């Protein structure tokens, strides 16, 4: 019989402003490095970081819950001036958070930090 996959629980946030700024800056660096830097990247990173913080402040600590919330909020963003879409952004946010926790995003393996 197979075992269910345990949810990934995010660490508590101690400083909301610092956490939002960290995610926004990290996401923006990733977006600018992945393709050519776009003017829309700043707005994308800002909205995704705000969605993340809003969910965390409302008590969402599971990575899958945060992923779905970022996805839902990014559906209202106009991606017409970007290479990206809401699914890519939600997944990138999850990968950034997993990387910070020392978890390989591709396969869920914990790696030494």
KAJO-V284410 format. One record per run of one state. SS is the DSSP state (H for helix, E for strand, L for the rest). FROM is the first residue (numbers start at 1). TO is the last residue. If there is no record, write none. Layout:
# KAJO-V284410
ss & from & to
SS & FROM & TO
SS & FROM & TO
This chain:
# KAJO-V284410
ss & from & to
L & 1 & 8
E & 9 & 9
L & 10 & 15
H & 16 & 34
L & 35 & 39
H & 40 & 57
L & 58 & 61
E & 62 & 62
H & 63 & 74
L & 75 & 85
H & 86 & 100
L & 101 & 102
E & 103 & 103
L & 104 & 109
E & 110 & 110
L & 111 & 113
